[in-house]
Amino acid sequence: MLLDDVTRGLPKAGNKFKPERMLFNVSMMGFAASVAGLLWHGSFEIRAAWASEPVLLALTTAVFFAGQTAPVAAIVTLTDGGLVRRNWLNIAQVSFPYYVVSAGVAAIMASVSHSLGWRAALAVFPVMYAIHCSYRLYFANAAETSRLAPLTRVARAGI
């Protein structure tokens, strides 16, 4: 995911490189991963009564999700205006399924890593990459659909 944040910060053809955007994306990934990692590893050390592995995984995923989406909503609000809550809800609605699937894959990894070790990561990498590609394709199609929506309305009005 960090590599994706770095490559997303690289300029597309004809666009200018924006180092502050790359720095923000990478730092938010590091922040969210650090806080979620502290929660995951810290709870095992204190052996809290509520810290069953499924509950802990769900809580860690929620912390990672909030750590990734809340700062983005705040920056969008500062640059584009609007309400932080509304911007966060829009971001959350779009990205929540990706986080749920990722948490499911993490749960599977936690289960099989005891027997497969590092080979489990190799096995799951193509699955996560396919999910990532599917997600990017979905948003490319959604962007194209929203761009063509006014033309579609005009065409239907002419019928």
Secondary structure, 3 states (H helix, E strand, C coil): CHHHHHHHHCCCCCCCCCHHHHHHHHHHHHHHHHHHHHHHHHHHHHCCCCCCHHHHHHHHHHHHHHHHHHHHHHHHHHHHCCCHHHHHHHHHHHHHHHHHHHHHHHHHHHHHHHHHCCHHHHHHHHHHHHHHHHHHHHHHHHHHHHHHHHHHHHHHHCC
